[in-house]
Amino acid sequence: MTRVQLDARRLLCPLPVIRTQERVEGMAAGDVVEVLCTDPGARHDIPAWCRVNGHQVIDIEERGDELVITVQVGEAT
């Protein structure tokens, strides 16, 4: 299992989702991406994208003004 971090801070909607999608491409099921965000909309946008694309949100953590959204990659569709 691979675990990577994606810096999507200072990016506004829809860029955090787009960057997450680009990062997940080519990763294996079970791999984990930790997305660092400052856009409050990412709290809803990334989980919605995960539901549509078969990925799972493991955790959403607030660290000051930042969100850390942990996503586990699902099976390729």
TORBA-6339 format. One line per 3 residues: number of its first residue (from 0); for each residue z, x, y of C-alpha. Coordinates in steps of 0.2 Angstrom, whole numbers. Layout:
BEGIN
NUM) Z:X:Y ~ ...
//
This chain:
BEGIN
0) 0:0:0 ~ -5:6:17 ~ 5:3:33
3) -3:5:50 ~ 2:2:68 ~ -10:-6:80
6) -7:-4:99 ~ -13:-20:107 ~ -2:-19:122
9) -9:-23:139 ~ -23:-33:131 ~ -25:-51:135
12) -31:-65:124 ~ -42:-65:114 ~ -42:-46:113
15) -26:-44:102 ~ -33:-55:89 ~ -50:-46:90
18) -42:-29:88 ~ -32:-35:73 ~ -47:-42:65
21) -56:-26:67 ~ -42:-16:60 ~ -40:-27:45
24) -58:-25:40 ~ -59:-13:26 ~ -40:-13:22
27) -35:-19:5 ~ -25:-34:0 ~ -6:-30:2
30) -9:-18:16 ~ 2:-21:31 ~ -3:-20:50
33) 11:-19:63 ~ 3:-26:79 ~ 11:-21:96
36) 8:-34:109 ~ 13:-38:127 ~ 2:-54:128
39) 15:-69:125 ~ 0:-79:118 ~ -2:-67:103
42) 14:-75:96 ~ 3:-90:92 ~ -14:-83:91
45) -12:-70:78 ~ -3:-82:66 ~ -16:-95:68
48) -30:-82:65 ~ -20:-76:49 ~ -19:-94:42
51) -38:-96:45 ~ -42:-79:37 ~ -30:-79:22
54) -17:-66:29 ~ 1:-68:30 ~ 13:-65:45
57) 28:-56:38 ~ 38:-55:54 ~ 38:-57:73
60) 50:-47:82 ~ 53:-46:101 ~ 57:-29:108
63) 60:-31:126 ~ 44:-36:134 ~ 34:-32:118
66) 30:-42:102 ~ 29:-34:85 ~ 19:-45:74
69) 19:-38:56 ~ 4:-45:46 ~ 0:-42:27
72) -18:-42:23 ~ -24:-56:11 ~ -37:-56:-2
75) -55:-54:4 ~ -65:-70:5
//
